[in-house]
Amino acid sequence: MNTVLDELKWRGLLVESTDEEALARHLAAGPVTFYVGFDPTAPSIHIGNLVQLIVARILQRAGHKPLILVGGSTGMIGDPKATSERVLNSPETVAQWVERIRAQVEKYVDFTGDNAARIVNNLDWTGPMSVLGFLRDIGKHFPVNRMLAREVVRSRLDEGISYTEFSYVLLQSLDYLELHRSYGCTLQFGGSDQWGNITAGVELIRRVEGARVHAMATPLITKADGSKFGKTESGTIWLDPAMTSPYALHQYFLNAEDEKVVEYLKVFSDRSQEEIAELERQTRQAPQLRAAQRALADDVTALVHGPAERDAAIQAADAVFGRSDLRELSESVLDDVAAEIGGTQLEANGDLPTVAEVLAAGGVVASKSAARRAISEGGAYVNNQRVTDPEARLAEYDLLHGRYVIVRRGKRTVGAVSIRRN
């Protein structure tokens, strides 16, 4: 690939730009200061935000200078949703989330060298600004008819949209103007759902400063059925390990669909074109081996949580499905496994429960009678050990870390049970 734009396009990370030829010349002319922003509307960023951080890494590796904005002011308002008004969080909550997200995003860019990254907070320049100053200096450059034409605003007109959310585009545009003035920033990027906000900033700089700046957008990553990427039945995939464990993150990508896994590898992995082409070939010829999914899950988990957590997630998955010893897993990893595979708690009054009771409680069979049949047929396991006696009862030795039991029926139907002694 000849240029950084070529790499972004090959990886499927460039879907829109203000003027691609002009942007290419601008990037080729020398180090460009760029920015991407994250609003603290939750205590963590999520897997969709990781796309923007990866673009920032690619641009920085090409010699350009990142400004990573954590929106202490925009986070108190929130970008308008197409469905309903956002719930406003308190300034104290937003301030706490700013610090948590600042610590997260710092992991993905380099703060040393000639093109060192910088973290900025838009509360630093919007906080001191007066209402009159904001309306006179910024608001006068935004025709209401153009603001009403924005798709997200049109979708809310019948239901109603507050002036607070309606004015969000002014705040984000002000960010670009301020970063242009203070740091010479000439490129902003974000998800394609932010394109209206991003281009409004380009226009504001043209009107106020008479300068030409640039913008680009990444696509919204989706699943094969078009549904939102990074969503599961249990909720959003977060980058905070306390909200989505490394094991759960690894499992999410390990279960990527064959038709999407190569697309995800291009976005989330640093692997070369040749390596990804080989994984694509393996997926076509031997999809049951899931080579691309394993590479993807390993790469993303290492990127987000580090090699040690990646290795622990691999070990946990191997142990759960009988490829290694469950007793080697730490209690915290077993906590994560139980949470991900739907662990339940079983009360033990006196004697420990029977294996049939545990199989039923773990959800791998429909009932205790079905559990006894599975045992008789040789398809029931406790901690990866086949059980052959339908009347067998757990022993103390079976309790991993004094409480956990991993049950399995067949090769892939797995459940976790925590035994609570009374």
KOLTITOR-52454 format. One record per residue (C-alpha): residue number from 1; residue in one letter; y negated, x, z. Coordinates in Angstrom, 2 decimals, decimal comma, padded with zeros to 5 digits. Last residue first. Layout:
(tiza NUM 'A' (Y X Z))
...
***
This chain:
(tiza 422 'N' (023,42 -025,94 053,95))
(tiza 421 'R' (024,15 -023,40 051,22))
(tiza 420 'R' (022,32 -023,77 047,91))
(tiza 419 'I' (024,35 -022,74 044,88))
(tiza 418 'S' (022,26 -022,00 041,79))
(tiza 417 'V' (023,91 -023,12 038,58))
(tiza 416 'A' (023,40 -021,72 035,11))
(tiza 415 'G' (024,61 -023,13 031,81))
(tiza 414 'V' (026,11 -021,87 028,56))
(tiza 413 'T' (027,60 -023,48 025,46))
(tiza 412 'R' (028,00 -020,50 023,09))
(tiza 411 'K' (031,54 -019,18 022,91))
(tiza 410 'G' (033,66 -021,93 024,42))
(tiza 409 'R' (032,40 -023,55 027,59))
(tiza 408 'R' (030,30 -021,29 029,78))
(tiza 407 'V' (029,22 -021,11 033,40))
(tiza 406 'I' (026,82 -018,62 035,00))
(tiza 405 'V' (026,92 -018,84 038,81))
(tiza 404 'Y' (023,96 -017,81 040,94))
(tiza 403 'R' (023,67 -017,82 044,77))
(tiza 402 'G' (024,55 -014,65 046,68))
(tiza 401 'H' (023,12 -012,23 044,16))
(tiza 400 'L' (025,79 -013,51 041,76))
(tiza 399 'L' (028,01 -015,99 043,59))
(tiza 398 'D' (031,57 -015,58 042,29))
(tiza 397 'Y' (032,53 -013,16 045,10))
(tiza 396 'E' (031,96 -015,93 047,63))
(tiza 395 'A' (034,76 -017,90 045,99))
(tiza 394 'L' (034,42 -020,90 043,70))
(tiza 393 'R' (037,21 -023,47 043,67))
(tiza 392 'A' (040,05 -023,85 041,21))
(tiza 391 'E' (041,54 -027,32 040,69))
(tiza 390 'P' (041,75 -027,11 036,89))
(tiza 389 'D' (043,41 -023,65 037,20))
(tiza 388 'T' (042,90 -021,52 034,08))
(tiza 387 'V' (039,41 -020,06 034,56))
(tiza 386 'R' (038,26 -017,49 032,01))
(tiza 385 'Q' (035,91 -014,88 033,44))
(tiza 384 'N' (032,49 -014,70 031,77))
(tiza 383 'N' (030,65 -015,45 035,05))
(tiza 382 'V' (032,74 -018,61 035,28))
(tiza 381 'Y' (034,45 -019,51 032,01))
(tiza 380 'A' (036,04 -022,61 030,50))
(tiza 379 'G' (037,82 -022,82 027,13))
(tiza 378 'G' (041,46 -022,33 028,12))
(tiza 377 'E' (042,58 -025,86 027,27))
(tiza 376 'S' (043,32 -026,64 030,94))
(tiza 375 'I' (039,84 -025,47 031,90))
(tiza 374 'A' (038,21 -027,63 029,23))
(tiza 373 'R' (040,27 -030,61 030,42))
(tiza 372 'R' (039,18 -030,02 034,01))
(tiza 371 'A' (035,55 -029,88 032,89))
(tiza 370 'A' (035,90 -033,14 030,95))
(tiza 369 'S' (037,17 -034,74 034,17))
(tiza 368 'K' (034,21 -033,25 036,04))
(tiza 367 'S' (031,82 -034,79 033,54))
(tiza 366 'A' (029,79 -034,18 030,35))
(tiza 365 'V' (030,55 -030,50 029,93))
(tiza 364 'V' (028,29 -027,45 029,67))
(tiza 363 'G' (025,66 -029,20 031,80))
(tiza 362 'G' (025,68 -026,68 034,63))
(tiza 361 'A' (026,47 -029,44 037,13))
(tiza 360 'A' (029,58 -030,36 035,11))
(tiza 359 'L' (030,80 -026,77 034,99))
(tiza 358 'V' (030,00 -026,35 038,68))
(tiza 357 'E' (031,96 -029,43 039,69))
(tiza 356 'A' (034,94 -028,33 037,59))
(tiza 355 'V' (034,80 -024,86 039,18))
(tiza 354 'T' (035,09 -026,50 042,56))
(tiza 353 'P' (032,21 -026,39 045,00))
(tiza 352 'L' (031,97 -023,92 047,92))
(tiza 351 'D' (033,33 -025,21 051,19))
(tiza 350 'G' (030,94 -026,24 053,98))
(tiza 349 'N' (028,19 -028,35 052,44))
(tiza 348 'A' (027,24 -026,74 049,16))
(tiza 347 'E' (024,27 -028,25 047,32))
(tiza 346 'L' (024,02 -027,59 043,59))
(tiza 345 'Q' (020,87 -026,40 041,87))
(tiza 344 'T' (020,24 -026,48 038,11))
(tiza 343 'G' (019,61 -023,89 035,43))
(tiza 342 'G' (018,38 -024,93 032,03))
(tiza 341 'I' (019,13 -021,96 029,81))
(tiza 340 'E' (015,64 -020,47 030,10))
(tiza 339 'A' (015,12 -020,96 033,85))
(tiza 338 'A' (018,58 -019,61 034,67))
(tiza 337 'V' (018,02 -016,55 032,48))
(tiza 336 'D' (014,63 -015,85 034,05))
(tiza 335 'D' (016,03 -016,09 037,60))
(tiza 334 'L' (018,94 -013,90 036,47))
(tiza 333 'V' (016,38 -011,31 035,37))
(tiza 332 'S' (014,73 -011,48 038,80))
(tiza 331 'E' (018,10 -011,12 040,53))
(tiza 330 'S' (018,89 -007,97 038,58))
(tiza 329 'L' (021,62 -008,02 035,95))
(tiza 328 'E' (024,57 -005,63 036,36))
(tiza 327 'R' (026,75 -008,37 037,80))
(tiza 326 'L' (026,59 -010,24 034,50))
(tiza 325 'D' (028,76 -007,56 032,91))
(tiza 324 'S' (028,54 -007,13 029,14))
(tiza 323 'R' (029,40 -008,95 025,90))
(tiza 322 'G' (030,26 -012,25 027,56))
(tiza 321 'F' (027,51 -014,47 026,23))
(tiza 320 'V' (025,31 -014,30 029,31))
(tiza 319 'A' (025,85 -010,55 029,62))
(tiza 318 'D' (024,73 -009,76 026,07))
(tiza 317 'A' (021,66 -011,96 026,48))
(tiza 316 'A' (020,80 -010,25 029,78))
(tiza 315 'Q' (021,27 -006,77 028,33))
(tiza 314 'I' (019,01 -007,60 025,39))
(tiza 313 'A' (016,36 -008,99 027,76))
(tiza 312 'A' (016,61 -005,90 029,99))
(tiza 311 'D' (016,21 -003,63 026,96))
(tiza 310 'R' (013,12 -005,50 025,86))
(tiza 309 'E' (011,75 -005,36 029,40))
(tiza 308 'A' (012,16 -001,57 029,41))
(tiza 307 'P' (010,71 -001,20 025,89))
(tiza 306 'G' (007,40 -002,89 026,73))
(tiza 305 'H' (006,28 -006,46 027,44))
(tiza 304 'V' (004,38 -007,65 024,36))
(tiza 303 'L' (005,28 -005,01 021,78))
(tiza 302 'A' (008,79 -004,43 023,12))
(tiza 301 'T' (009,48 -008,18 023,13))
(tiza 300 'V' (008,13 -008,52 019,59))
(tiza 299 'D' (010,19 -005,65 018,20))
(tiza 298 'D' (013,48 -006,64 019,87))
(tiza 297 'A' (013,19 -010,29 018,85))
(tiza 296 'L' (012,36 -009,35 015,25))
(tiza 295 'A' (015,16 -006,79 014,94))
(tiza 294 'R' (017,66 -009,25 016,40))
(tiza 293 'Q' (016,45 -012,02 014,09))
(tiza 292 'A' (016,72 -009,75 011,05))
(tiza 291 'A' (020,28 -008,74 011,92))
(tiza 290 'R' (021,40 -012,34 012,49))
(tiza 289 'L' (025,06 -011,35 011,90))
(tiza 288 'Q' (025,85 -014,90 010,69))
(tiza 287 'P' (023,29 -014,51 007,90))
(tiza 286 'A' (025,50 -011,97 006,10))
(tiza 285 'Q' (024,38 -011,63 002,47))
(tiza 284 'R' (020,98 -013,31 002,56))
(tiza 283 'T' (020,06 -012,09 006,04))
(tiza 282 'Q' (021,30 -008,60 005,21))
(tiza 281 'R' (019,06 -008,48 002,12))
(tiza 280 'E' (016,06 -009,59 004,18))
(tiza 279 'L' (016,85 -006,88 006,73))
(tiza 278 'E' (016,85 -004,32 003,90))
(tiza 277 'A' (013,54 -005,63 002,57))
(tiza 276 'I' (012,12 -005,40 006,11))
(tiza 275 'E' (013,10 -001,75 006,37))
(tiza 274 'E' (011,70 -000,92 002,93))
(tiza 273 'Q' (008,42 -002,73 003,53))
(tiza 272 'S' (008,02 -000,80 006,77))
(tiza 271 'R' (008,58 -002,09 010,28))
(tiza 270 'D' (005,53 -002,66 012,46))
(tiza 269 'S' (006,78 -006,11 013,43))
(tiza 268 'F' (004,94 -009,37 014,16))
(tiza 267 'V' (003,60 -010,53 010,80))
(tiza 266 'K' (006,06 -009,04 008,32))
(tiza 265 'L' (008,94 -009,81 010,66))
(tiza 264 'Y' (007,79 -013,43 010,99))
(tiza 263 'E' (007,86 -013,93 007,22))
(tiza 262 'V' (011,32 -012,33 007,14))
(tiza 261 'V' (012,53 -014,73 009,86))
(tiza 260 'K' (011,24 -017,90 008,22))
(tiza 259 'E' (014,14 -019,10 006,01))
(tiza 258 'D' (016,73 -017,75 008,45))
(tiza 257 'E' (015,22 -019,75 011,30))
(tiza 256 'A' (014,16 -017,82 014,39))
(tiza 255 'N' (016,60 -018,11 017,32))
(tiza 254 'L' (016,31 -014,44 018,32))
(tiza 253 'F' (012,55 -014,99 018,29))
(tiza 252 'Y' (012,71 -017,56 021,07))
(tiza 251 'Q' (015,47 -015,70 022,90))
(tiza 250 'H' (013,33 -012,58 023,19))
(tiza 249 'L' (010,40 -014,59 024,53))
(tiza 248 'A' (012,68 -016,36 027,03))
(tiza 247 'Y' (014,08 -013,01 028,24))
(tiza 246 'P' (010,58 -011,52 028,50))
(tiza 245 'S' (009,67 -014,49 030,71))
(tiza 244 'T' (007,14 -017,08 029,61))
(tiza 243 'M' (004,60 -018,04 032,31))
(tiza 242 'A' (005,12 -015,11 034,71))
(tiza 241 'P' (005,60 -012,78 031,73))
(tiza 240 'D' (002,08 -013,65 030,47))
(tiza 239 'L' (002,25 -013,66 026,65))
(tiza 238 'W' (002,78 -017,42 026,53))
(tiza 237 'I' (005,24 -019,39 024,38))
(tiza 236 'T' (004,00 -022,97 024,74))
(tiza 235 'G' (006,10 -025,79 026,15))
(tiza 234 'S' (009,62 -026,60 027,39))
(tiza 233 'E' (010,64 -028,28 024,14))
(tiza 232 'T' (009,30 -025,26 022,29))
(tiza 231 'K' (005,95 -024,38 020,71))
(tiza 230 'G' (005,12 -020,94 019,32))
(tiza 229 'F' (004,83 -022,05 015,70))
(tiza 228 'K' (003,53 -025,57 015,19))
(tiza 227 'S' (005,63 -027,82 013,00))
(tiza 226 'G' (005,90 -027,29 009,23))
(tiza 225 'D' (009,66 -027,90 009,14))
(tiza 224 'A' (010,35 -024,19 008,58))
(tiza 223 'K' (008,23 -023,21 011,58))
(tiza 222 'T' (004,53 -022,47 011,24))
(tiza 221 'I' (002,12 -019,53 011,35))
(tiza 220 'L' (-001,51 -020,58 010,92))
(tiza 219 'P' (-002,87 -018,32 008,22))
(tiza 218 'T' (-005,27 -015,48 008,96))
(tiza 217 'A' (-008,97 -015,74 008,18))
(tiza 216 'M' (-011,62 -013,42 006,82))
(tiza 215 'A' (-015,31 -012,86 007,33))
(tiza 214 'H' (-018,06 -010,59 006,05))
(tiza 213 'V' (-021,68 -009,74 006,61))
(tiza 212 'R' (-024,73 -009,81 004,33))
(tiza 211 'A' (-028,02 -009,38 006,13))
(tiza 210 'G' (-031,24 -011,42 005,96))
(tiza 209 'E' (-031,40 -011,20 009,74))
(tiza 208 'V' (-031,89 -014,82 010,74))
(tiza 207 'R' (-030,65 -016,76 007,70))
(tiza 206 'R' (-027,96 -014,29 006,61))
(tiza 205 'I' (-026,81 -013,82 010,22))
(tiza 204 'L' (-026,56 -017,61 010,64))
(tiza 203 'E' (-024,57 -017,92 007,40))
(tiza 202 'V' (-021,94 -015,42 008,52))
(tiza 201 'G' (-021,76 -017,17 011,88))
(tiza 200 'A' (-021,19 -020,52 010,17))
(tiza 199 'T' (-018,43 -018,82 008,18))
(tiza 198 'I' (-016,51 -018,12 011,39))
(tiza 197 'N' (-016,95 -021,58 012,90))
(tiza 196 'G' (-015,75 -023,28 009,72))
(tiza 195 'W' (-012,84 -020,87 009,36))
(tiza 194 'Q' (-011,55 -021,39 012,89))
(tiza 193 'D' (-008,43 -023,34 011,81))
(tiza 192 'S' (-007,76 -020,41 009,46))
(tiza 191 'G' (-007,16 -018,19 012,47))
(tiza 190 'G' (-009,66 -015,48 013,24))
(tiza 189 'F' (-011,77 -012,78 011,62))
(tiza 188 'Q' (-015,26 -011,38 011,99))
(tiza 187 'L' (-016,66 -008,46 010,02))
(tiza 186 'T' (-020,08 -006,78 010,02))
(tiza 185 'C' (-020,56 -005,70 013,64))
(tiza 184 'G' (-023,52 -003,33 013,94))
(tiza 183 'Y' (-023,02 -003,09 017,70))
(tiza 182 'S' (-025,96 -004,89 019,30))
(tiza 181 'R' (-027,43 -006,86 016,39))
(tiza 180 'H' (-024,15 -007,71 014,68))
(tiza 179 'L' (-022,54 -008,47 018,02))
(tiza 178 'E' (-025,40 -010,85 018,86))
(tiza 177 'L' (-025,25 -012,60 015,49))
(tiza 176 'Y' (-021,47 -012,94 015,64))
(tiza 175 'D' (-021,66 -014,41 019,14))
(tiza 174 'L' (-024,48 -016,78 018,12))
(tiza 173 'S' (-022,14 -018,22 015,51))
(tiza 172 'Q' (-019,58 -018,93 018,23))
(tiza 171 'L' (-022,22 -020,66 020,35))
(tiza 170 'L' (-023,57 -022,73 017,47))
(tiza 169 'V' (-020,06 -023,84 016,47))
(tiza 168 'Y' (-019,51 -025,17 019,99))
(tiza 167 'S' (-022,41 -027,62 019,63))
(tiza 166 'F' (-020,23 -030,65 018,80))
(tiza 165 'E' (-018,05 -029,83 021,80))
(tiza 164 'T' (-020,95 -030,20 024,23))
(tiza 163 'Y' (-022,63 -032,97 022,21))
(tiza 162 'S' (-019,56 -035,04 023,00))
(tiza 161 'I' (-017,28 -036,37 020,29))
(tiza 160 'G' (-016,46 -040,01 019,64))
(tiza 159 'E' (-013,35 -041,94 018,67))
(tiza 158 'D' (-014,69 -042,84 015,25))
(tiza 157 'L' (-016,42 -039,48 014,79))
(tiza 156 'R' (-013,50 -037,35 015,95))
(tiza 155 'S' (-011,81 -036,58 012,63))
(tiza 154 'R' (-015,19 -035,95 011,05))
(tiza 153 'V' (-015,94 -033,31 013,70))
(tiza 152 'V' (-012,69 -031,41 013,08))
(tiza 151 'E' (-013,30 -031,56 009,33))
(tiza 150 'R' (-016,83 -030,19 009,43))
(tiza 149 'A' (-019,13 -032,52 007,47))
(tiza 148 'L' (-021,03 -033,54 010,61))
(tiza 147 'M' (-022,15 -029,94 011,09))
(tiza 146 'R' (-023,40 -029,84 007,52))
(tiza 145 'N' (-025,41 -033,05 008,02))
(tiza 144 'V' (-026,78 -031,68 011,30))
(tiza 143 'P' (-028,41 -028,71 009,58))
(tiza 142 'F' (-027,88 -025,62 011,77))
(tiza 141 'H' (-030,62 -022,95 011,64))
(tiza 140 'K' (-032,91 -024,77 014,09))
(tiza 139 'G' (-030,22 -024,60 016,76))
(tiza 138 'I' (-030,31 -020,82 017,06))
(tiza 137 'D' (-033,82 -019,63 017,90))
(tiza 136 'R' (-035,50 -022,88 018,93))
(tiza 135 'L' (-032,52 -024,66 020,52))
(tiza 134 'F' (-031,21 -021,53 022,28))
(tiza 133 'G' (-034,66 -020,50 023,48))
(tiza 132 'L' (-035,34 -023,98 024,81))
(tiza 131 'V' (-032,03 -024,05 026,66))
(tiza 130 'S' (-032,74 -020,66 028,17))
(tiza 129 'M' (-030,53 -017,62 027,50))
(tiza 128 'P' (-029,45 -015,55 030,52))
(tiza 127 'G' (-025,84 -016,81 030,39))
(tiza 126 'T' (-025,53 -016,68 026,59))
(tiza 125 'W' (-025,80 -012,90 026,38))
(tiza 124 'D' (-023,37 -011,67 029,06))
(tiza 123 'L' (-021,36 -014,91 028,88))
(tiza 122 'N' (-020,21 -013,66 025,49))
(tiza 121 'N' (-017,85 -011,17 027,10))
(tiza 120 'V' (-017,11 -007,88 025,33))
(tiza 119 'I' (-014,08 -005,56 025,29))
(tiza 118 'R' (-014,58 -002,34 023,30))
(tiza 117 'A' (-012,14 -000,50 021,03))
(tiza 116 'A' (-012,40 003,20 020,25))
(tiza 115 'N' (-013,07 004,16 016,64))
(tiza 114 'D' (-014,00 007,79 017,26))
(tiza 113 'G' (-011,21 008,28 019,77))
(tiza 112 'T' (-010,01 006,38 022,81))
(tiza 111 'F' (-009,85 002,70 023,78))
(tiza 110 'D' (-006,85 001,85 021,60))
(tiza 109 'V' (-005,92 -001,78 020,97))
(tiza 108 'Y' (-003,02 -004,04 021,97))
(tiza 107 'K' (-002,77 -003,57 025,73))
(tiza 106 'E' (-006,43 -004,46 026,37))
(tiza 105 'V' (-005,71 -008,02 025,21))
(tiza 104 'Q' (-003,73 -008,84 028,34))
(tiza 103 'A' (-006,09 -007,37 030,95))
(tiza 102 'R' (-009,04 -009,20 029,35))
(tiza 101 'I' (-006,94 -012,37 029,41))
(tiza 100 'R' (-006,51 -012,18 033,18))
(tiza 99 'E' (-010,16 -011,27 033,74))
(tiza 98 'V' (-011,43 -014,13 031,60))
(tiza 97 'W' (-008,97 -016,49 033,30))
(tiza 96 'Q' (-010,57 -015,80 036,68))
(tiza 95 'A' (-014,06 -016,40 035,26))
(tiza 94 'V' (-012,87 -019,65 033,64))
(tiza 93 'T' (-011,54 -020,88 036,98))
(tiza 92 'E' (-014,81 -020,05 038,77))
(tiza 91 'P' (-016,90 -021,69 036,03))
(tiza 90 'S' (-014,86 -024,88 036,51))
(tiza 89 'N' (-012,66 -026,10 033,66))
(tiza 88 'L' (-013,78 -028,77 031,21))
(tiza 87 'V' (-011,06 -031,12 029,97))
(tiza 86 'R' (-011,15 -031,12 026,19))
(tiza 85 'E' (-012,15 -034,21 024,24))
(tiza 84 'S' (-009,50 -035,74 022,01))
(tiza 83 'T' (-007,40 -035,43 018,86))
(tiza 82 'A' (-008,90 -032,94 016,40))
(tiza 81 'K' (-009,68 -030,48 019,18))
(tiza 80 'P' (-013,20 -029,16 019,58))
(tiza 79 'D' (-013,47 -025,47 020,53))
(tiza 78 'G' (-013,69 -025,07 024,28))
(tiza 77 'I' (-016,68 -025,59 026,55))
(tiza 76 'M' (-016,32 -023,22 029,53))
(tiza 75 'G' (-014,28 -020,87 027,35))
(tiza 74 'T' (-017,27 -020,56 025,01))
(tiza 73 'S' (-019,19 -018,96 027,91))
(tiza 72 'G' (-016,65 -016,44 029,25))
(tiza 71 'G' (-015,31 -015,94 025,76))
(tiza 70 'V' (-013,22 -012,79 025,68))
(tiza 69 'L' (-014,41 -010,80 022,68))
(tiza 68 'I' (-012,40 -007,86 021,37))
(tiza 67 'L' (-014,72 -005,55 019,43))
(tiza 66 'P' (-012,58 -003,32 017,28))
(tiza 65 'K' (-013,74 -000,27 015,28))
(tiza 64 'H' (-012,18 000,56 011,90))
(tiza 63 'G' (-010,10 003,64 011,06))
(tiza 62 'A' (-007,09 002,11 009,29))
(tiza 61 'R' (-005,21 002,09 012,62))
(tiza 60 'Q' (-008,05 -000,06 013,96))
(tiza 59 'L' (-007,61 -002,59 011,16))
(tiza 58 'I' (-003,86 -002,83 011,76))
(tiza 57 'R' (-004,33 -003,15 015,53))
(tiza 56 'A' (-006,95 -005,91 015,09))
(tiza 55 'V' (-004,59 -007,77 012,74))
(tiza 54 'I' (-001,90 -007,50 015,44))
(tiza 53 'L' (-004,31 -008,88 018,02))
(tiza 52 'Q' (-005,04 -011,84 015,76))
(tiza 51 'V' (-001,33 -012,66 015,34))
(tiza 50 'L' (-000,84 -012,31 019,11))
(tiza 49 'N' (-003,08 -015,31 019,58))
(tiza 48 'G' (-000,30 -017,52 018,18))
(tiza 47 'I' (002,07 -016,10 020,81))
(tiza 46 'H' (-000,11 -017,32 023,63))
(tiza 45 'I' (-003,11 -016,14 025,66))
(tiza 44 'S' (-002,92 -016,62 029,39))
(tiza 43 'P' (-004,65 -018,47 032,23))
(tiza 42 'A' (-005,71 -021,26 029,86))
(tiza 41 'T' (-008,98 -022,15 028,06))
(tiza 40 'P' (-010,00 -018,48 028,21))
(tiza 39 'D' (-011,40 -018,29 024,66))
(tiza 38 'F' (-010,29 -015,37 022,53))
(tiza 37 'G' (-012,51 -013,67 019,96))
(tiza 36 'V' (-012,11 -011,28 017,04))
(tiza 35 'Y' (-014,61 -008,63 016,11))
(tiza 34 'F' (-015,22 -005,98 013,49))
(tiza 33 'T' (-017,07 -002,67 013,30))
(tiza 32 'V' (-016,43 -001,10 009,91))
(tiza 31 'P' (-015,65 002,60 009,49))
(tiza 30 'G' (-016,46 003,74 005,95))
(tiza 29 'A' (-017,01 002,59 002,39))
(tiza 28 'A' (-013,44 001,36 001,85))
(tiza 27 'L' (-013,87 -001,54 004,28))
(tiza 26 'H' (-017,07 -002,65 002,53))
(tiza 25 'R' (-015,56 -002,29 -000,93))
(tiza 24 'A' (-012,58 -004,45 000,11))
(tiza 23 'L' (-014,92 -007,02 001,68))
(tiza 22 'A' (-016,95 -007,23 -001,52))
(tiza 21 'E' (-013,78 -007,80 -003,54))
(tiza 20 'E' (-012,46 -010,36 -001,04))
(tiza 19 'D' (-015,62 -012,42 -000,84))
(tiza 18 'T' (-015,89 -014,77 002,16))
(tiza 17 'S' (-012,22 -014,36 002,98))
(tiza 16 'E' (-009,21 -016,64 003,24))
(tiza 15 'V' (-005,42 -016,37 003,70))
(tiza 14 'L' (-004,98 -012,79 004,84))
(tiza 13 'L' (-002,10 -012,07 007,22))
(tiza 12 'G' (000,83 -012,59 004,86))
(tiza 11 'R' (002,16 -009,10 005,64))
(tiza 10 'W' (001,63 -008,07 002,04))
(tiza 9 'K' (-001,92 -009,42 002,19))
(tiza 8 'L' (-002,72 -007,50 005,38))
(tiza 7 'E' (-001,25 -004,33 003,90))
(tiza 6 'D' (-003,25 -004,67 000,70))
(tiza 5 'L' (-006,36 -005,34 002,76))
(tiza 4 'V' (-005,73 -002,06 004,63))
(tiza 3 'T' (-005,73 -000,24 001,32))
(tiza 2 'N' (-003,32 001,46 -001,08))
(tiza 1 'M' (000,00 000,00 000,00))
***
